[in-house]
Amino acid sequence: MSELGPSPLAAGDKNLSVAQAREAIAAALRPITQAEDLPVDQALGRVLAVDVISPIDVPAHDNSAMDGYAFDGRALRQDGPTLLRSVGTLMAGAPYGGTVGTGDCLRIMTGAVMPTGLDTVVPLELCRSEGSLVHVEAGVIRAGENRRRRGEDLAAGRPAVQAGRFLKPADMGLIASLGVERVPVFRRLRVALFSTGDEIRTLGQPLDPGCVYDSNRYSLMGALQRLGMEVVDLGLVRDDPQALHSVLEQATARADAVVTSGGVSMGDADHTRDVLAQRGQVAFWKVAMRPGRPFAFGPLRRSASADGSTADVAGAQAPVWLFALPGNPVAALVTFYVFAREALLSLAGATATPLPVLQARCLTPIRKRPGRTEFQRAIVEPGPAGWQVRLTGSQGAGVLRSMSEANALVVLGHEQASVAAGDLVDVWLFDGLT
């Protein structure tokens, strides 16, 4: 396995903290490099490959920030009302062609270009007009107010949106405001996905005694799609070495990363470790967390694709990274959010963005022992004294309904002990998971 380089996973089979596992994963990964140009209206959820440099000043001219009257601020009196003479009206998109003397003003609309010599706008509600005369009481406005200066938002030649940005709606609007029609974005990260287990059944099949339907693949598919990934769905795989070998051959030929759930995660059967050892340097971890203690991560040797090529990642023969998650439905999702989410975004070229952490007052006590990180499904809502959080009931790793009902995870740190009702706790909001 020398072509894969030194393994970052020397701690295989060792109990790791969540922080240690996250650090090992982050240190191992290198992002993809291949990019494509897309129209701005197709770039939502894509990762920007290079900085977007503004070709213009924004705003392009000094303009009015208010509906009101524009005038030379030197005309303002400090000892009494200022009396101005209105000599015209200025609409947005229609520059004024005349000149305005000191003591004169123009009725001006928000966004209209400020004529040369005018630097102040008094809002309509702060003045009084009588015919062509405008009265401005002393002290209601200062010279220079309510004027947006050319380039004050963004100067030409400066980065408007930086490379690595996971493009959101406001980014698209900002780029469009510069007149930029197309943007370079990294290609979508290709992630192969499959579930393992002889007891798993696909939708539409009869549910034999002791069997369950494949929920993990659908939960994880949704999580991957939400990140803008291109999902290569490889379905279900039996607990069989040949079947595992075959699906990994497909995955490593077609994808940049592999996400799986079930028996692969801890190598419950000897053949799992044997097959993975033939293909890479996957380490099996016991992470000090609940739910989701078993987890496996590491590089797999890339197979040739159907056309004989390999995916364009950093390095000619960059590995395919395996994220093998536990089989319990809640544990699979939690370990995805904790370990795979940021790692896959990093592989996709996105700048690391820590999840926003909210503090909320816990309505119920939570029993916990130090020495592991716990993630409790919960509902966050506003309360009389600020944000409050309550658990969704049973926290068993297989109770997927509790995950569906939750809008957040209460995160109890490695060294944290039990929580009393009324204590503040850290919370991850699901809508912050991208």
TIRO-568755 format. One record per residue (C-alpha): residue in three letters; x, y, z. Coordinates in Angstrom, 2 decimals. Each point is the difference from the previous one (the first is absolute). Example, Ala and Ser with C-alpha at 12.3 -4.5 7.8 and 13.67 -1.06 7.14 Angstrom:
2
> ALA; 12.30; -4.50; 7.80
> SER; 1.37; 3.44; -0.66
***
This chain:
434
> MET; 0.00; 0.00; 0.00
> SER; 2.96; 2.32; -0.37
> GLU; -1.69; 1.91; -2.84
> LEU; -2.63; 1.15; 2.46
> GLY; 2.64; 1.60; 2.16
> PRO; 0.30; -0.35; 3.77
> SER; -3.19; -0.81; 1.75
> PRO; -1.42; 2.75; 2.24
> LEU; -1.81; -2.73; 1.86
> ALA; 2.58; -1.58; 2.24
> ALA; -2.57; 0.09; 2.76
> GLY; -2.10; -2.76; -1.56
> ASP; -1.89; -2.12; 2.55
> LYS; 0.78; 2.58; 2.66
> ASN; -2.56; 1.92; 1.98
> LEU; 0.03; 3.57; -1.30
> SER; -1.74; 3.16; 1.11
> VAL; -2.24; 1.74; -2.52
> ALA; 2.54; 2.81; -0.28
> GLN; 2.88; -2.42; -0.68
> ALA; -1.97; -1.81; -2.70
> ARG; -1.01; 3.26; -1.69
> GLU; 3.59; 1.26; 0.05
> ALA; 1.33; -3.23; -1.54
> ILE; -2.56; 0.16; -2.80
> ALA; 0.64; 3.68; -0.74
> ALA; 3.77; -0.56; -0.16
> ALA; -0.34; -2.78; -2.57
> LEU; -2.11; 1.64; -2.67
> ARG; 0.88; 2.00; -3.12
> PRO; -2.70; 1.69; -2.10
> ILE; -0.91; -0.67; -3.59
> THR; 1.42; 2.41; -2.59
> GLN; -2.11; -0.38; -3.15
> ALA; -2.27; 2.98; -0.69
> GLU; -2.64; 1.04; -2.50
> ASP; -1.62; 3.28; -1.00
> LEU; -3.71; 0.33; 0.72
> PRO; -2.59; 2.72; -0.56
> VAL; -0.67; 1.81; 3.26
> ASP; -3.58; -1.28; 0.13
> GLN; 1.28; -3.59; 0.07
> ALA; 2.66; 0.50; 2.69
> LEU; -2.12; -0.35; 3.15
> GLY; 1.57; -2.47; 2.42
> ARG; 3.22; -0.28; -2.00
> VAL; 3.47; 0.80; 1.36
> LEU; 1.72; 3.01; -1.55
> ALA; 3.35; -0.99; -1.52
> VAL; 1.64; 3.46; -0.24
> ASP; -0.73; 3.42; 1.44
> VAL; -2.62; 2.07; -1.80
> ILE; 1.70; 3.36; -0.54
> SER; -2.29; 2.99; -0.32
> PRO; 0.39; 1.68; -3.41
> ILE; -1.87; 3.09; 1.21
> ASP; -0.44; 2.23; 3.00
> VAL; -3.10; -0.79; 2.06
> PRO; -1.83; 2.27; 0.03
> ALA; 1.23; 1.31; -3.34
> HIS; -0.84; 3.61; 0.96
> ASP; -0.75; 2.02; 3.08
> ASN; -3.73; -0.52; 0.51
> SER; -2.83; 0.74; 2.36
> ALA; -0.75; -2.40; 2.84
> MET; -3.44; 1.54; 0.55
> ASP; -2.99; 1.55; -1.67
> GLY; 0.37; 3.69; 0.81
> TYR; 1.71; 3.17; -1.12
> ALA; 3.66; 0.16; -1.06
> PHE; 2.02; 3.15; 0.62
> ASP; 3.42; 1.41; 0.85
> GLY; 0.52; -0.63; 3.71
> ARG; 1.80; 3.31; 0.34
> ALA; -3.40; 1.68; -0.21
> LEU; -1.09; -1.41; 3.37
> ARG; -0.50; 2.57; 2.71
> GLN; 0.75; -0.74; 3.65
> ASP; -1.89; 2.94; 1.49
> GLY; -3.38; -0.71; -1.53
> PRO; -1.97; -1.61; -2.84
> THR; 1.65; -0.43; -3.38
> LEU; -2.10; 1.18; -2.94
> LEU; 0.70; -1.73; -3.33
> ARG; -1.48; 0.58; -3.48
> SER; -0.99; -3.13; -1.93
> VAL; 1.04; 0.29; -3.65
> GLY; -0.89; -3.44; -1.33
> THR; -0.53; -3.70; 0.55
> LEU; 2.58; -2.76; -0.42
> MET; -1.07; -3.61; -0.57
> ALA; 2.13; -3.12; 0.30
> GLY; 1.63; -0.87; -3.31
> ALA; -0.37; 3.53; -1.40
> PRO; 3.09; 2.13; 0.75
> TYR; -0.58; 3.76; 0.41
> GLY; 1.37; 2.07; -2.84
> GLY; -0.17; 3.45; 1.55
> THR; 1.77; 1.82; 2.82
> VAL; -1.26; 0.66; 3.50
> GLY; 1.04; 3.11; 1.87
> THR; 0.72; 0.35; 3.71
> GLY; -3.33; 0.37; 1.76
> ASP; -1.81; -1.98; -2.71
> CYS; -1.05; -3.64; 0.23
> LEU; -1.38; -2.84; -2.08
> ARG; -2.81; -2.38; 0.87
> ILE; 1.87; -3.34; -0.20
> MET; -0.98; -3.66; 0.11
> THR; 1.91; -2.82; 1.70
> GLY; 2.85; -1.19; -2.21
> ALA; 0.06; 3.05; -2.24
> VAL; 3.45; 1.36; -0.92
> MET; 1.05; 2.99; 2.09
> PRO; 0.87; 2.95; -2.27
> THR; 3.40; 1.62; 0.34
> GLY; 0.09; 2.41; 2.90
> LEU; -2.81; -1.66; 1.99
> ASP; 0.99; -2.12; 2.97
> THR; -2.97; -0.14; 2.38
> VAL; -3.54; -1.39; -0.10
> VAL; -2.70; 1.01; 2.46
> PRO; -2.70; -2.72; 0.20
> LEU; -3.53; 1.07; -0.91
> GLU; -1.24; -0.66; 3.52
> LEU; 2.59; 2.38; 1.52
> CYS; -0.87; 3.07; -2.05
> ARG; -3.01; 2.06; -1.07
> SER; -0.74; 1.23; -3.49
> GLU; -2.13; 2.98; -1.02
> GLY; -0.11; 0.31; -3.74
> SER; 3.60; 0.16; -1.17
> LEU; 1.33; 0.80; 3.49
> VAL; 1.33; -2.71; 2.32
> HIS; 0.38; 0.68; 3.74
> VAL; 2.62; -2.00; 1.96
> GLU; 0.00; 0.57; 3.74
> ALA; 3.34; 0.46; 1.75
> GLY; 1.61; -3.21; 1.31
> VAL; -2.07; -2.56; -1.92
> ILE; 2.79; -0.79; -2.43
> ARG; 3.73; 0.48; -0.40
> ALA; 1.97; 0.79; -3.13
> GLY; 0.89; -3.12; -2.00
> GLU; -2.76; -2.23; 1.40
> ASN; -2.04; -2.44; -2.07
> ARG; 2.48; -0.08; -2.88
> ARG; 1.47; -3.31; -1.10
> ARG; 3.48; 0.60; -1.37
> ARG; 1.34; -1.54; -3.17
> GLY; 1.78; -3.27; 0.79
> GLU; -0.91; 0.02; 3.70
> ASP; -1.45; -3.53; -0.22
> LEU; 2.67; -1.37; -2.32
> ALA; 2.81; 1.62; -1.95
> ALA; 0.92; -1.15; -3.51
> GLY; 2.84; -2.52; 0.07
> ARG; -0.88; -1.34; 3.46
> PRO; -1.25; -3.56; 0.70
> ALA; -3.77; -0.04; 0.21
> VAL; -0.38; -3.70; 0.84
> GLN; 2.97; -2.12; 1.02
> ALA; 1.00; -3.42; -1.29
> GLY; -1.26; -2.89; 2.10
> ARG; -3.36; 1.64; 0.61
> PHE; -2.97; -2.37; 0.00
> LEU; -2.18; 2.26; -2.10
> LYS; -3.26; 1.15; 1.55
> PRO; -2.85; 2.09; -1.45
> ALA; 1.47; 3.33; 1.18
> ASP; 3.35; -0.90; -1.63
> MET; -1.77; -0.54; -3.32
> GLY; -1.65; 3.40; 0.31
> LEU; 3.28; 1.68; 0.90
> ILE; 1.80; -1.55; -2.97
> ALA; -2.84; 0.99; -2.33
> SER; 0.13; 3.58; 1.35
> LEU; 3.54; 0.23; -1.41
> GLY; -1.13; -0.94; -3.50
> VAL; 1.85; -3.33; 0.20
> GLU; -1.85; -2.61; -2.06
> ARG; 2.01; -3.18; 0.70
> VAL; 2.03; -1.27; 2.93
> PRO; 2.65; -2.74; 0.34
> VAL; -1.09; -2.65; 2.48
> PHE; 1.50; -3.31; 1.01
> ARG; -1.67; -2.99; -1.53
> ARG; -2.39; -1.76; 2.32
> LEU; 1.66; -2.48; 2.34
> ARG; -1.03; -3.52; -0.93
> VAL; -0.98; -2.09; 3.01
> ALA; -0.86; -3.68; -0.28
> LEU; -2.64; -1.17; 2.45
> PHE; -1.12; -3.45; 1.03
> SER; -1.46; -1.88; 2.95
> THR; 1.14; -3.40; 1.26
> GLY; -1.72; -2.87; 1.76
> ASP; -1.86; -3.20; -0.77
> GLU; -2.89; 1.21; 2.15
> ILE; -0.58; 3.16; -2.06
> ARG; -2.78; 0.11; -2.57
> THR; -0.60; 2.46; -2.82
> LEU; -3.26; 1.90; -0.28
> GLY; -2.67; -2.08; -1.67
> GLN; 1.34; -3.31; 1.27
> PRO; -1.92; -2.03; 2.59
> LEU; 1.31; 0.48; 3.51
> ASP; 1.11; -3.41; 1.23
> PRO; 0.17; -0.74; 3.76
> GLY; 3.00; 1.70; 1.58
> CYS; 0.56; 2.26; -3.00
> VAL; -0.26; 3.78; -0.38
> TYR; -0.38; 2.36; -2.89
> ASP; 3.00; 1.96; -1.18
> SER; -0.50; 3.43; 1.60
> ASN; 3.66; 0.96; 0.34
> ARG; 0.63; 0.31; -3.71
> TYR; -2.89; 2.46; -0.35
> SER; 1.03; 2.09; 3.02
> LEU; 3.61; 0.14; -1.17
> MET; -1.00; 0.67; -3.59
> GLY; -1.97; 3.02; 1.17
> ALA; 2.93; 1.22; 2.11
> LEU; 2.37; -0.33; -2.97
> GLN; -2.37; 1.71; -2.43
> ARG; -0.42; 2.86; 2.45
> LEU; 3.77; 0.52; -0.19
> GLY; -0.13; 0.19; -3.79
> MET; 1.71; -3.37; -0.52
> GLU; -0.47; -2.22; -3.02
> VAL; -1.26; -3.27; 1.51
> VAL; 0.92; -3.32; -1.60
> ASP; -2.64; -2.30; 1.45
> LEU; 1.28; -3.59; 0.17
> GLY; -2.94; -1.40; 1.91
> LEU; 0.21; -2.88; 2.47
> VAL; 2.93; -2.37; 0.50
> ARG; -0.18; -3.43; 1.60
> ASP; 2.32; -1.06; 2.82
> ASP; 2.15; -1.86; -2.47
> PRO; 3.67; 0.61; -0.88
> GLN; -0.51; -0.25; -3.75
> ALA; -2.97; 2.36; 0.09
> LEU; 1.98; 2.49; 2.08
> HIS; 2.99; -0.28; -2.32
> SER; -2.21; 0.59; -3.03
> VAL; -1.74; 3.09; 1.38
> LEU; 3.30; 1.52; 1.16
> GLU; 1.41; -0.56; -3.48
> GLN; -2.89; 2.01; -1.41
> ALA; 0.20; 2.66; 2.69
> THR; 3.72; 0.63; -0.37
> ALA; -0.31; 0.25; -3.78
> ARG; -2.86; 2.49; 0.04
> ALA; 0.32; 2.13; 3.13
> ASP; 2.26; 2.22; 2.09
> ALA; -1.39; -1.29; 3.29
> VAL; -2.09; -2.89; 1.26
> VAL; -2.63; 0.23; 2.73
> THR; -1.43; -3.22; 1.33
> SER; -1.90; -1.22; 3.03
> GLY; -0.24; -3.34; 1.67
> GLY; 2.43; -2.86; 0.50
> VAL; 2.86; 1.60; -1.89
> SER; 0.39; 2.64; 2.69
> MET; 1.66; -2.24; 2.56
> GLY; 0.91; -3.01; -2.00
> ASP; -2.37; -2.27; 1.86
> ALA; 0.94; -2.84; -2.28
> ASP; 3.61; -0.96; -0.73
> HIS; -0.53; 0.38; -3.72
> THR; -0.78; 3.70; 0.40
> ARG; 3.43; 0.79; 1.34
> ASP; 1.62; -2.30; -2.56
> VAL; -1.72; 1.65; -2.96
> LEU; 0.72; 3.52; 1.24
> ALA; 3.63; -0.88; 0.76
> GLN; 0.39; -1.06; -3.63
> ARG; -1.32; 3.35; -1.18
> GLY; 1.44; 2.56; 2.39
> GLN; 0.88; 1.08; 3.48
> VAL; -3.32; 0.23; 1.79
> ALA; 0.17; 0.29; 3.77
> PHE; -2.77; -1.22; 2.26
> TRP; -0.63; 2.40; 2.83
> LYS; -1.90; -0.11; 3.22
> VAL; -0.90; 3.64; 0.53
> ALA; -0.97; 1.18; 3.47
> MET; -3.42; 1.27; -1.02
> ARG; -3.67; -0.85; 0.24
> PRO; -1.61; -0.96; -2.30
> GLY; 2.45; -1.27; -2.58
> ARG; 2.95; -1.59; 1.80
> PRO; 1.13; -2.20; -2.93
> PHE; 1.41; 1.85; -3.00
> ALA; 2.51; -0.75; -2.74
> PHE; 1.92; 2.39; -2.20
> GLY; 2.89; -0.17; -2.39
> PRO; 1.30; 0.02; -3.58
> LEU; -0.91; -2.61; -2.61
> ARG; 2.03; -0.64; -3.13
> ARG; -1.71; 1.51; -3.03
> SER; -1.21; -2.36; -2.75
> ALA; 0.10; 0.94; -3.66
> SER; -3.26; 1.48; -1.22
> ALA; -1.88; -1.39; -2.96
> ASP; 1.93; 2.21; -2.42
> GLY; 3.34; -0.81; 1.63
> SER; 0.31; 3.36; 1.73
> THR; -0.02; 0.97; 3.64
> ALA; -1.92; 2.78; 1.68
> ASP; 1.80; 3.33; 0.08
> VAL; 1.04; 0.57; 3.59
> ALA; 3.13; 1.47; 1.51
> GLY; 2.72; -2.49; -0.93
> ALA; 0.08; -2.25; -3.04
> GLN; -1.21; -3.02; 1.90
> ALA; -1.74; 1.56; 2.96
> PRO; -1.87; -2.56; 2.09
> VAL; -3.71; -0.44; 0.44
> TRP; -0.90; 0.73; 3.62
> LEU; -2.23; -2.42; 1.87
> PHE; -2.39; 1.17; 2.71
> ALA; -1.51; -3.14; 1.50
> LEU; -2.82; 0.85; 2.38
> PRO; -1.84; -2.06; 2.60
> GLY; -3.13; -1.87; -1.04
> ASN; -2.45; 1.46; 2.53
> PRO; -2.01; 2.71; -1.79
> VAL; 0.60; 2.82; 2.49
> ALA; 3.65; -0.92; 0.52
> ALA; 0.55; 0.01; -3.77
> LEU; -1.37; 3.54; -0.37
> VAL; 1.76; 1.37; 3.08
> THR; 3.40; -1.38; -1.01
> PHE; -0.57; 1.41; -3.49
> TYR; -0.62; 3.47; 1.44
> VAL; 2.91; -0.25; 2.43
> PHE; 2.66; -1.48; -2.30
> ALA; -1.03; -0.25; -3.65
> ARG; -1.75; 3.33; -0.61
> GLU; 2.96; 2.34; 0.45
> ALA; 2.40; -2.51; -1.51
> LEU; -2.02; -0.31; -3.21
> LEU; -0.38; 3.77; -0.28
> SER; 3.77; 0.28; 0.37
> LEU; 0.53; -2.59; -2.74
> ALA; -2.41; 2.00; -2.16
> GLY; 2.24; 3.07; 0.34
> ALA; -2.15; 1.90; 2.49
> THR; 1.57; 2.17; 2.66
> ALA; -0.50; -1.50; 3.45
> THR; -2.93; 1.63; 1.73
> PRO; -0.68; -1.08; 3.59
> LEU; -3.58; -0.78; 0.75
> PRO; -1.79; 2.76; 1.89
> VAL; -0.45; -0.88; 3.65
> LEU; -2.99; 1.36; 1.90
> GLN; -0.29; -0.01; 3.75
> ALA; -3.40; -0.85; 1.37
> ARG; -1.43; -0.72; 3.41
> CYS; -0.70; -3.70; 0.46
> LEU; -3.52; -0.69; 1.28
> THR; 0.73; -3.50; 1.28
> PRO; 2.94; -1.62; 1.78
> ILE; 2.37; -2.17; -2.05
> ARG; 2.10; -2.72; 1.58
> LYS; 3.52; -0.20; -1.38
> ARG; 3.38; -1.26; 1.08
> PRO; 3.26; 1.75; -0.92
> GLY; 2.26; -1.66; -2.54
> ARG; -2.15; 0.06; -3.11
> THR; -1.86; 2.50; -2.19
> GLU; -3.76; -0.44; -0.21
> PHE; -2.42; 1.25; -2.62
> GLN; -3.62; 0.14; 1.16
> ARG; -2.89; 0.54; -2.36
> ALA; -1.94; 3.06; 1.03
> ILE; -2.42; 2.78; -0.88
> VAL; 1.17; 3.59; 0.38
> GLU; -2.62; 2.72; 0.34
> PRO; -0.30; 3.53; 1.38
> GLY; -1.01; 0.23; 3.65
> PRO; -0.81; 2.74; 2.52
> ALA; 3.68; 0.49; 0.85
> GLY; 1.56; -0.71; -3.39
> TRP; 0.73; -3.22; -1.90
> GLN; -0.98; -3.23; 1.70
> VAL; 0.48; -3.62; -0.99
> ARG; -1.75; -3.27; 0.83
> LEU; 0.85; -3.55; -0.98
> THR; -2.19; -1.92; -2.43
> GLY; -0.46; -2.99; 2.29
> SER; 1.83; -3.30; -0.29
> GLN; 3.61; 0.49; -1.10
> GLY; 0.59; -3.54; -1.23
> ALA; 2.29; -0.25; -3.02
> GLY; -2.69; -1.75; -2.01
> VAL; -2.88; 2.43; 0.71
> LEU; -0.02; 1.87; -3.31
> ARG; -3.31; 1.73; 0.77
> SER; 1.76; 1.99; 2.72
> MET; 2.43; 1.27; -2.64
> SER; -2.85; 0.91; -2.33
> GLU; -1.83; 1.93; 2.73
> ALA; 3.13; 1.84; 1.14
> ASN; 1.21; 3.32; -1.37
> ALA; 3.32; -0.09; 1.85
> LEU; 2.61; -2.05; 1.83
> VAL; 0.98; 0.76; 3.58
> VAL; 3.79; -0.43; 0.10
> LEU; 1.44; -1.05; 3.35
> GLY; 3.79; 0.21; -0.02
> HIS; 2.56; -2.69; 0.74
> GLU; 0.65; 1.05; 3.59
> GLN; -3.50; 1.25; 0.75
> ALA; -2.03; -1.69; 2.74
> SER; -3.76; -0.14; 0.55
> VAL; -2.18; 2.99; -0.84
> ALA; -2.62; 1.36; 2.38
> ALA; -3.27; 1.54; -1.13
> GLY; 0.65; 3.68; -0.64
> ASP; 3.67; -0.43; -0.99
> LEU; 1.29; 1.53; -3.23
> VAL; 1.08; -2.53; -2.63
> ASP; 1.58; 0.20; -3.45
> VAL; -2.30; -0.73; -2.91
> TRP; 0.58; -0.74; -3.70
> LEU; -2.91; 1.15; -2.12
> PHE; -0.85; -2.40; -2.82
> ASP; -0.59; 2.92; -2.36
> GLY; 3.62; 0.93; 0.59
> LEU; 1.21; -3.33; -1.36
> THR; -0.26; 1.30; -3.58
***
